[in-house]
Amino acid sequence: MQTDALLDRFLRDLASLRPLALWAHGSLAGGDYREGRSDLDLIAVLPGPLGLGRIRQVARLHRRLRGTPLAAKLHCSYLTPDTLDDPGRKHLTWAHDGLLHRPVTPVTRRELHTFGRVLHGRGPEALLPAVPDRQLTDFVVRDQRDFWRPAVDRPRRWRQDVWVDLGLLTYARAGVTLREGRLITKKEALGELPALGAPPEVVKDIARRRYGTPAPSDPARRARRAALTRAYLGPAIDALVAAYG
């Protein structure tokens, strides 16, 4: 399996940075991973601090992986023991073929505590503070209100399949978290969407793209997909935020 080979190589290369832990979250940890389609979402805890020299080491490590099967889908955030506590803090992250800084959100933290996969070292419960329920639900409402709802009003980005897929699946997952206090996989979210009134043809298209043979991509299909999704998602998010915000 190419995924296992990549993770083994990554862990070998990471050894020079003396990691305290390496964890997987997202689809790989939650049992909904599809090789070649799903991202590999990882968290590494390194001895601190992360100075310029170590940042360069991280960048070189990832650049050496280029050309390795699935390496483009491997994303990893780098934390240190003294930067674990704050869910709003931005951490060094390799994603989309470059370095950036982004938070390890309350949703990711709860995933790690609930079903995180330990690839090396100590588990999340030994290093990462637990996520209070209120912190989780506040973040989920904020994410829907402040990120996804404004995004609905930017039509061009919804011509990209990834925006439609993630927009609808994230909305369904948010609803379950707010109603029931639990996290669900993308596959479970896909099962929620029909009962939530999402456009059936778009839901079927997401299922094909993730689990079957995607429909041929063409501008007319993307435009229809975008229009149906935006028409549904704007009012749906407004109602969700009104109910739980």
Steps between C-alpha positions, in 0.01 A plus 500: 500500500650832390366679807690274740819533296473880506432512874795268570730721293368818660555363849855392414582844363331668798727315743775760453266754665455271806117503502323443829188385315345463158120475473253457218155659499233547234405217267813295566418479871121491468474195275381685188834522319510449121849461361570751227193709585530579871760728653747370756446731798779481756614677817862478617614610846866602499730613779492879496566762403453499124768745394598587145739206473235245593245664272743454214544135600123451483485659156787285369336186639179564308677608183692172496166319492395667175440240234421230757150359440235690702755747644302795365211396727711485817434799726670534838481763775794533738438572868733520799419425866474870587266580207243223547248675720353781288257385227517845342877498460636451149757224453757428234330278242601336175200489264435553131872470419618776730539630854229705665367565849153393613324394821434149620128558548274374778346256249843353418588485870176319582563259212844424640358426844206297365656289226848635428747246364839492674775444244788568737566590861252616759126522443293820481356442849852529645591828332197682362244672728146367473243711312203622709162453332431873497833574331417245231148625429607866505765424240258306278247787501774753435639297211158478333418866565834670432661276238246293311210747491705786346653248259154415363479855368816456290368310198822433311658273760197267492587403143772287663382155605688514829298800621168330430612174661647656812232766537215251514684236702627752754149639542357152564778418747446832679131427544563163664764647731267779610197274543667196652844611619687243292724497195417302186695394192452637151325176405254542787451865402416393147229277646359797696464733202187355333295536820627857533354589160827534310475485119478126416701517179784678677499248785518214248781677318701538823452128568627413153800727536597356837401134475436416135575626151473880474283645226692669216590856594364775278416870552125452476498227763719705733280807455181307580664331798615838631161665457309219671744487789506874563121529482470229764794572725446873564156464666603173665799659673291802599248270670770298674669811638169648611419179688836454672681833485 
